[in-house]
Amino acid sequence: MTRRRFLKYAAATAAVVGASALGFDYLLKSPVTSPSQTSTSSTAVHEMAPPVIGDFQWQPTRVVNDKVYEANVSFDVESSQPIISANATLRPFAPTIPARAYPPEDPVSLTLNHLPQPSRVTTYSATVANLKGGKRYALDAQAANTAGTQTANFETPYIREFENTAGRDDKLVGAIYLSWWENPCQAGWFCHWDEVRANYANGATPLGTPLLGLYDSTEPLVVAKHIDWATSHGIDLFFLEFFGTDSAPKRFAPLLTHPMVNQVRFAVNYYTAKLAGFSAARLAEIDFNDPAIYSQLESDLDYVAENYFSHPSYLRFDGRPVFQLYFTFQLKGDISPSINKLRSHMKELGYDIYLIGDQVSYGDEIDLGRLRLFDAVSSCSDPLPPIRRDHHFPISVAYDEYSRWQDATRLAGIELVPFAYPGYDDSYLTDRPQGYGLVPKNADFLESTVKASTHFLDRHRLMGIDTFNDWGEGTYIEPSVEDGFTYLQTLRDTLAGQ
């Protein structure tokens, strides 16, 4: 929920056994030789020349729930002279993330089998087992003949640390996912780490230290870790926050084009504050009686529909793309004509959208007419129980409130999408002391709110987590240096017990 901080500053700067749907396309992807490596291909082998190493292959042989436990590796050696020796070592390779973020694993010297081929080519292969994963691997190969020695280096795809267990229960869990983190900061883009970190040298933020460090959301290894961690601990999908057509291509592409994207689903959460120029103070001023407001929303939804609704991993209910509008409970004016017009417009484009309104707010009077504008309503932006108060309400408040809202949604003929939270603290946005009037981040609170949410699941069994990785407001459940996997494990264990 660093979104509130984003409001403050943005205005000023204006991814065989048990293989799943992943199949083998990703697992068999040919690794790329880095620029610094010796060339591994040759158009001709000259007499008395050193051997040439090439055609590296990575063949998973034991895969369970998208995790590779065992694989066969092979490479060819072309030589005009008898090969004196050939050897290979498989070693962990994750240069852009801290070693603390993946399980330690020693390099392995492979026992190579060889098979002579026509045209002076010998294929060397080996089986590697008990892969810990959580990283990529590099194969360092070497071959020698009487003319000399040649080396080559190859890289594997990312290998999961955990099995993908998302979708193995009857709950559909979506976590708010922030794709705005970048390091180093780039000119022309709002740099969130700059605003939340307390000590850059130590890679820390005021509320915790990411296990991945102050990472860049566009880094493929970071995206792979997030998919791995999330889908192995009960999270089925990411709600991607849409801030506009200028930032969406940069922010969404690293996930949506990642080789592992078919291991997770996603849906768009439209950040309604965009309609107020990203001004927190003006949220309540978004008036749907203003034609310009509707025009902007329609234009943005056109972009989302054109660019994301047809993606194979986009969340659909009965063929209908899911789209969430954030902060709807604060919108002014008669939004009925705009929502109805928006639905009609989308149908003309061939999309019958499943619209979720962020409408559930603690203690608010319930307007059945407004509820009927949506297919479901959520409590995405207003946590239950009301943790933004001067004291901690008992968890029973969440049950009472969700019961009240579910009664209303059933009268309106729609669904409820409850959200769970690990705590909340946005004091870095204000002059308040850290933790003032808010719920300190703790696993017990997450467990309680997850239990409350699962108690009120509707037909599509959808619930939310706020958030996966908001390091500004303390709602992250992503692994940290301080807490490790505590929050993800709490989520997984609580979901399993419900």
Legacy VTK file of the C-alpha trace (Angstrom):
# vtk DataFile Version 3.0
C-alpha trace
ASCII
DATASET POLYDATA
POINTS 498 float
0.000 0.000 0.000
2.825 2.355 -0.837
0.215 3.561 -3.270
-0.634 6.362 -0.847
2.936 7.492 -0.837
2.957 7.214 -4.593
0.068 9.682 -4.683
2.055 12.184 -2.712
5.092 12.177 -4.963
3.794 11.229 -8.425
1.807 14.416 -8.753
4.927 16.370 -8.108
6.947 14.510 -10.759
3.535 14.281 -12.909
6.973 -18.143 -14.746
8.388 -36.565 -17.084
6.386 -36.371 -13.899
3.723 -34.082 -12.774
4.583 -31.332 -15.266
1.834 -28.732 -15.228
0.540 -26.395 -17.919
4.071 -25.030 -18.099
4.920 -27.978 -20.346
8.509 -28.206 -21.488
8.768 -25.075 -23.632
10.301 -23.103 -20.797
12.263 -25.947 -19.227
13.853 -26.861 -22.545
14.665 -23.333 -23.511
18.140 -23.187 -24.991
20.395 -21.241 -22.661
22.192 -18.203 -23.892
25.934 -17.917 -24.020
27.079 -14.728 -22.361
29.129 -12.220 -24.369
32.269 -13.031 -22.404
32.113 -16.739 -23.220
34.148 -18.534 -25.852
32.245 -19.090 -29.073
30.543 -22.506 -29.106
29.779 -22.848 -32.798
31.965 -23.314 -35.834
31.512 -23.376 -39.587
34.657 -25.440 -40.064
37.225 -27.265 -37.945
40.750 -26.809 -39.239
43.395 -29.491 -39.039
45.463 -29.263 -35.863
42.955 -26.863 -34.322
41.641 -27.033 -30.744
38.196 -28.627 -30.360
34.999 -26.605 -30.675
32.306 -26.976 -28.003
28.675 -26.303 -28.831
25.022 -27.405 -29.016
24.386 -27.348 -25.272
21.112 -29.083 -24.319
19.182 -29.007 -21.044
16.595 -31.813 -20.802
14.527 -32.030 -17.578
13.950 -35.697 -16.735
12.051 -35.371 -13.438
9.614 -32.502 -13.017
7.011 -32.250 -10.259
4.640 -29.295 -10.186
6.918 -27.187 -12.393
10.003 -27.879 -10.263
12.911 -29.652 -11.950
14.526 -32.202 -9.651
16.660 -33.956 -12.255
17.911 -33.152 -15.743
20.198 -34.385 -18.477
22.805 -32.037 -19.844
24.738 -32.551 -23.045
27.070 -30.747 -25.376
28.951 -31.560 -28.560
32.677 -31.440 -29.137
33.856 -31.188 -32.716
37.496 -32.049 -33.299
39.731 -33.096 -36.182
42.107 -34.732 -33.671
41.425 -37.417 -31.027
39.953 -35.851 -27.898
42.328 -36.221 -24.976
39.939 -35.071 -22.246
36.520 -33.541 -21.672
35.004 -32.381 -18.426
32.179 -30.185 -17.177
31.091 -28.526 -13.945
27.600 -27.355 -13.033
27.527 -24.409 -10.658
24.916 -22.021 -9.215
24.432 -18.930 -11.344
22.394 -15.979 -10.075
24.561 -12.892 -10.532
21.902 -10.228 -10.019
20.415 -11.330 -6.676
22.051 -11.819 -3.252
23.213 -15.353 -2.404
21.033 -15.202 0.736
17.953 -15.297 -1.550
18.548 -18.847 -2.778
19.610 -22.141 -1.122
23.366 -22.737 -1.038
24.626 -25.375 -3.415
28.164 -26.448 -4.278
29.397 -26.801 -7.851
29.199 -30.386 -9.149
31.792 -32.036 -11.371
29.821 -34.124 -13.856
30.603 -37.712 -14.832
30.359 -37.510 -18.599
29.174 -40.234 -20.956
30.207 -39.860 -24.564
28.790 -40.940 -27.877
30.832 -40.439 -31.069
28.867 -38.909 -33.910
29.562 -38.639 -37.647
31.684 -35.814 -38.942
34.194 -35.813 -36.116
31.591 -34.857 -33.451
31.353 -36.426 -29.994
28.359 -35.815 -27.743
29.023 -35.709 -24.011
26.136 -36.022 -21.541
25.484 -36.373 -17.827
22.529 -36.587 -15.454
22.298 -34.046 -12.657
20.036 -34.878 -9.717
18.849 -33.373 -6.448
18.785 -29.836 -7.837
17.962 -27.392 -5.061
16.903 -24.701 -7.502
15.945 -21.167 -6.641
18.477 -19.989 -9.206
19.860 -20.586 -12.648
22.887 -22.829 -13.266
25.959 -22.435 -15.414
27.749 -25.297 -17.164
31.483 -24.812 -17.551
32.711 -27.248 -20.220
36.279 -27.996 -21.305
37.695 -30.237 -24.023
41.264 -30.822 -25.205
43.031 -32.437 -28.161
46.653 -32.462 -29.244
46.257 -28.997 -30.691
45.008 -27.353 -27.526
42.219 -26.837 -25.010
38.896 -25.092 -25.468
36.386 -23.919 -22.869
32.784 -22.780 -23.063
30.131 -21.608 -20.640
26.377 -22.097 -20.869
23.416 -20.991 -18.726
20.226 -22.879 -17.845
16.759 -21.397 -17.387
15.668 -20.483 -13.839
14.981 -23.626 -11.794
12.291 -23.322 -9.145
13.170 -23.736 -5.485
9.669 -24.879 -4.521
6.930 -26.838 -6.253
4.084 -24.820 -7.720
1.165 -25.710 -5.453
-1.113 -22.829 -6.438
-4.424 -24.115 -7.712
-4.291 -27.328 -5.702
-6.956 -26.115 -3.261
-10.404 -24.593 -3.656
-9.272 -21.017 -2.991
-8.193 -18.425 -5.510
-5.760 -16.089 -3.791
-4.685 -12.860 -5.444
-1.976 -10.625 -4.013
-1.522 -6.956 -4.827
1.805 -6.850 -6.696
3.870 -3.696 -7.092
6.085 -3.593 -10.168
7.450 -0.110 -9.610
10.701 -0.902 -7.754
13.836 0.028 -9.618
17.505 0.142 -8.718
19.401 2.053 -9.813
16.935 4.852 -10.290
16.387 5.929 -13.875
15.808 9.441 -15.057
12.188 10.196 -15.805
10.742 7.506 -13.536
9.570 7.830 -9.972
12.051 5.910 -7.820
10.286 4.294 -4.894
13.307 2.886 -3.114
14.609 6.422 -2.709
11.487 7.328 -0.771
11.233 4.336 1.578
14.747 3.230 2.365
16.307 4.188 5.655
19.826 3.030 4.914
20.831 2.564 1.305
24.206 1.056 2.157
22.555 -1.767 4.117
19.786 -2.299 1.584
17.112 -1.659 4.188
13.755 0.111 4.280
12.130 1.570 7.400
9.967 -1.514 7.813
12.249 -4.336 6.703
15.033 -5.526 4.409
14.079 -7.428 1.245
15.779 -10.798 0.962
16.396 -9.813 -2.648
17.880 -6.481 -1.601
16.679 -3.210 -3.094
15.779 -4.965 -6.303
14.733 -3.905 -9.775
11.234 -5.122 -10.709
12.323 -5.472 -14.337
15.125 -7.954 -13.522
14.167 -11.460 -14.828
15.683 -13.264 -11.825
13.623 -11.092 -9.469
10.432 -11.868 -11.399
11.314 -15.593 -11.348
11.847 -15.524 -7.581
8.541 -13.742 -7.014
6.611 -16.262 -9.134
8.421 -19.153 -7.424
7.834 -17.851 -3.898
4.231 -16.746 -4.430
2.866 -19.807 -6.232
4.516 -22.203 -3.782
2.825 -20.577 -0.799
-0.810 -20.346 -1.875
-0.889 -17.289 -4.155
-2.563 -17.999 -7.484
-2.417 -14.582 -9.096
-1.038 -11.084 -8.945
-3.220 -7.987 -9.047
-1.051 -5.622 -11.092
-1.570 -1.965 -10.299
-2.258 0.109 -13.386
-1.079 3.710 -13.175
-1.443 4.669 -16.819
-0.520 3.897 -20.398
2.850 5.614 -20.033
4.153 3.331 -17.262
2.257 0.050 -17.873
4.453 -1.203 -20.759
7.629 -0.795 -18.718
6.143 -2.084 -15.465
4.102 -5.058 -16.750
6.299 -6.434 -19.559
8.961 -8.078 -17.336
6.287 -10.302 -15.760
4.008 -10.808 -18.760
6.824 -11.752 -21.140
8.719 -13.855 -18.587
9.181 -17.565 -19.477
7.468 -18.485 -16.186
4.381 -16.298 -16.609
2.225 -19.348 -17.423
2.850 -20.551 -13.863
0.856 -17.666 -12.403
-2.211 -15.646 -13.330
-2.768 -11.917 -13.178
-5.472 -9.283 -13.331
-5.371 -5.502 -13.494
-6.170 -3.347 -10.487
-6.940 0.119 -11.839
-5.561 2.813 -9.584
-8.534 5.153 -9.611
-6.527 7.966 -8.016
-4.979 8.407 -11.463
-8.205 10.197 -12.358
-7.352 12.819 -9.746
-3.829 13.413 -10.974
-2.457 11.025 -8.344
-3.422 13.430 -5.596
-4.384 11.810 -2.294
-6.109 14.989 -1.232
-8.284 14.975 -4.337
-9.446 11.353 -4.219
-12.812 12.314 -2.826
-13.125 14.909 -5.594
-13.279 12.360 -8.433
-16.725 13.191 -9.725
-18.232 10.828 -12.275
-20.647 13.532 -13.300
-17.633 15.046 -15.065
-17.463 13.660 -18.655
-13.675 13.976 -18.636
-13.446 11.445 -15.814
-15.381 8.845 -17.789
-13.428 9.603 -20.950
-10.096 8.963 -19.208
-11.342 5.745 -17.595
-12.674 4.439 -20.909
-9.432 5.283 -22.691
-7.364 3.497 -20.054
-9.627 0.433 -20.075
-9.362 0.328 -23.880
-5.594 0.095 -23.448
-5.859 -2.637 -20.809
-8.300 -4.627 -22.970
-6.159 -4.338 -26.094
-2.875 -5.177 -24.412
-3.705 -7.589 -21.559
-7.154 -9.206 -21.737
-6.062 -11.703 -24.419
-2.942 -12.783 -22.497
-3.128 -16.546 -21.737
-2.461 -15.902 -18.029
-5.083 -13.184 -17.592
-7.697 -14.096 -14.970
-11.127 -14.823 -16.406
-14.336 -15.967 -14.790
-16.525 -17.888 -17.228
-14.604 -16.253 -20.050
-14.958 -12.759 -18.599
-11.742 -10.795 -17.932
-11.500 -9.641 -14.307
-10.875 -5.934 -13.764
-10.758 -4.231 -10.365
-11.427 -0.552 -9.755
-9.533 0.715 -6.733
-10.978 3.204 -4.203
-14.517 3.167 -5.616
-16.040 3.826 -2.191
-14.551 7.326 -2.320
-15.875 8.287 -5.752
-18.387 11.089 -6.030
-21.346 11.635 -8.274
-23.712 9.268 -9.994
-21.332 6.620 -11.267
-24.151 4.404 -12.583
-24.274 5.916 -16.098
-20.498 5.731 -16.413
-20.227 2.106 -15.270
-23.133 1.036 -17.492
-21.666 2.892 -20.442
-18.276 1.357 -19.762
-19.753 -2.150 -19.757
-21.584 -1.502 -23.032
-18.458 -0.091 -24.612
-16.412 -3.140 -23.596
-19.086 -5.493 -24.981
-18.849 -3.697 -28.305
-15.154 -4.558 -28.257
-15.972 -8.180 -27.440
-15.289 -8.134 -23.694
-17.900 -8.855 -21.038
-15.823 -7.650 -18.119
-16.123 -9.036 -14.595
-15.924 -5.811 -12.634
-14.771 -5.699 -9.011
-15.407 -2.489 -7.119
-13.206 -1.626 -4.152
-16.305 -0.723 -2.219
-16.098 -2.397 1.197
-15.249 0.178 3.842
-15.482 -0.202 7.602
-18.639 1.221 9.107
-19.903 2.790 5.878
-23.562 2.760 4.997
-24.202 0.193 2.267
-25.804 1.407 -0.964
-27.339 -1.615 -2.723
-27.774 0.406 -5.882
-24.058 1.047 -6.112
-23.220 -2.576 -5.265
-25.320 -3.751 -8.224
-23.039 -1.828 -10.571
-20.344 -4.422 -9.938
-19.988 -8.188 -10.216
-18.148 -8.258 -6.895
-16.885 -5.823 -4.255
-13.621 -6.011 -2.327
-11.970 -4.511 0.751
-8.695 -3.886 -1.063
-7.991 -0.351 0.146
-9.794 -0.256 3.499
-8.438 -3.029 5.735
-10.729 -5.005 7.992
-10.532 -4.858 10.904
-9.975 -1.091 10.787
-6.263 -1.033 11.450
-6.004 2.650 10.666
-7.318 3.612 14.074
-5.687 4.642 17.329
-6.014 1.203 18.826
-6.157 -2.393 17.686
-9.668 -3.714 17.111
-10.319 -7.387 17.871
-10.430 -9.681 14.861
-14.106 -10.271 15.550
-14.685 -6.878 13.968
-13.574 -8.288 10.631
-16.057 -11.163 10.922
-18.868 -8.777 11.843
-18.095 -6.393 8.988
-17.629 -9.091 6.358
-20.878 -10.691 7.502
-22.667 -7.372 7.096
-21.227 -6.817 3.630
-21.822 -10.378 2.460
-25.459 -10.136 3.468
-25.674 -7.019 1.330
-23.836 -8.486 -1.651
-26.171 -11.472 -1.667
-29.140 -9.142 -1.692
-27.525 -7.337 -4.605
-26.785 -10.613 -6.412
-23.021 -10.107 -6.507
-19.949 -11.569 -4.789
-17.663 -10.518 -1.945
-13.871 -10.508 -2.332
-12.392 -10.226 1.184
-8.786 -9.162 1.702
-6.271 -10.208 4.372
-3.344 -8.175 5.744
-0.113 -8.681 7.692
-0.382 -5.246 9.310
-0.116 -1.652 8.170
2.114 1.351 8.772
2.309 4.353 6.448
4.019 6.671 8.900
6.804 7.424 6.438
4.198 9.471 4.549
3.549 11.818 7.429
5.054 13.424 10.484
3.602 10.749 12.744
6.005 8.550 14.679
6.442 5.112 13.125
3.646 2.773 14.208
1.389 5.536 15.494
-2.199 4.329 15.648
-1.548 1.426 13.342
-1.171 -2.344 13.604
2.444 -3.490 13.789
3.326 -6.080 11.203
2.965 -9.573 12.687
2.217 -13.100 11.477
-0.649 -13.609 13.953
-2.537 -10.706 12.415
-2.039 -12.156 8.928
-3.265 -15.557 10.118
-6.358 -14.021 11.703
-7.325 -11.958 8.656
-6.709 -14.889 6.298
-9.039 -17.007 8.456
-11.628 -14.257 8.397
-11.368 -13.922 4.614
-11.664 -17.640 3.893
-14.826 -17.723 5.991
-16.587 -15.440 3.499
-15.511 -16.810 0.117
-18.178 -16.740 -2.578
-18.767 -18.713 -5.788
-15.444 -17.952 -7.436
-13.596 -18.454 -4.119
-11.545 -15.314 -4.693
-9.786 -13.529 -1.855
-6.970 -11.018 -1.762
-3.731 -10.308 0.080
-2.674 -6.714 0.569
0.181 -6.916 -0.403
2.920 -9.171 -1.776
5.636 -6.535 -1.855
4.759 -3.088 -0.545
7.895 -2.254 1.416
6.727 1.274 2.139
3.630 0.563 4.213
4.654 -2.700 5.831
2.019 -4.830 4.105
4.554 -7.004 2.287
4.664 -10.773 2.787
7.651 -11.193 0.486
10.613 -12.799 2.313
12.799 -10.420 4.293
16.146 -10.603 6.043
14.445 -10.028 9.394
11.562 -12.529 9.075
12.639 -14.911 6.325
9.635 -16.809 4.901
7.508 -16.392 8.042
4.639 -14.544 6.353
4.493 -16.726 3.253
4.598 -19.843 5.431
1.839 -18.428 7.629
-0.279 -17.769 4.557
0.340 -21.276 3.154
-0.319 -23.053 6.456
-3.426 -21.016 7.242
-4.915 -21.620 3.796
-4.191 -25.343 4.125
-6.006 -25.450 7.465
-9.176 -23.789 6.216
LINES 2 499
14 0 1 2 3 4 5 6 7 8 9 10 11 12 13
483 15 16 17 18 19 20 21 22 23 24 25 26 27 28 29 30 31 32 33 34 35 36 37 38 39 40 41 42 43 44 45 46 47 48 49 50 51 52 53 54 55 56 57 58 59 60 61 62 63 64 65 66 67 68 69 70 71 72 73 74 75 76 77 78 79 80 81 82 83 84 85 86 87 88 89 90 91 92 93 94 95 96 97 98 99 100 101 102 103 104 105 106 107 108 109 110 111 112 113 114 115 116 117 118 119 120 121 122 123 124 125 126 127 128 129 130 131 132 133 134 135 136 137 138 139 140 141 142 143 144 145 146 147 148 149 150 151 152 153 154 155 156 157 158 159 160 161 162 163 164 165 166 167 168 169 170 171 172 173 174 175 176 177 178 179 180 181 182 183 184 185 186 187 188 189 190 191 192 193 194 195 196 197 198 199 200 201 202 203 204 205 206 207 208 209 210 211 212 213 214 215 216 217 218 219 220 221 222 223 224 225 226 227 228 229 230 231 232 233 234 235 236 237 238 239 240 241 242 243 244 245 246 247 248 249 250 251 252 253 254 255 256 257 258 259 260 261 262 263 264 265 266 267 268 269 270 271 272 273 274 275 276 277 278 279 280 281 282 283 284 285 286 287 288 289 290 291 292 293 294 295 296 297 298 299 300 301 302 303 304 305 306 307 308 309 310 311 312 313 314 315 316 317 318 319 320 321 322 323 324 325 326 327 328 329 330 331 332 333 334 335 336 337 338 339 340 341 342 343 344 345 346 347 348 349 350 351 352 353 354 355 356 357 358 359 360 361 362 363 364 365 366 367 368 369 370 371 372 373 374 375 376 377 378 379 380 381 382 383 384 385 386 387 388 389 390 391 392 393 394 395 396 397 398 399 400 401 402 403 404 405 406 407 408 409 410 411 412 413 414 415 416 417 418 419 420 421 422 423 424 425 426 427 428 429 430 431 432 433 434 435 436 437 438 439 440 441 442 443 444 445 446 447 448 449 450 451 452 453 454 455 456 457 458 459 460 461 462 463 464 465 466 467 468 469 470 471 472 473 474 475 476 477 478 479 480 481 482 483 484 485 486 487 488 489 490 491 492 493 494 495 496 497
